[in-house]
Amino acid sequence: MEQWKMSILTGVALIILGAIFAILRNHLSIWLIIVILLGVIDITLGLVRKNR
């Protein structure tokens, strides 16, 4: 699989896991916010790689 596709899939997985843990714990901790932000950054980098 191409690198940019893996990056986007990893980012989506991080966001989904962060959202699931936030719902289960009924609050956002700093670690969950960091995980979600890393997912967004990973998706952004994957899209940048795709457009090059």
Buried (B, 14 or more C-beta within 10 A) or exposed (E): EEEBEEBBBBBBEBBEBBBEBBEEEEEEEEEBEEBBEBBEEBBEBBEEBEEE
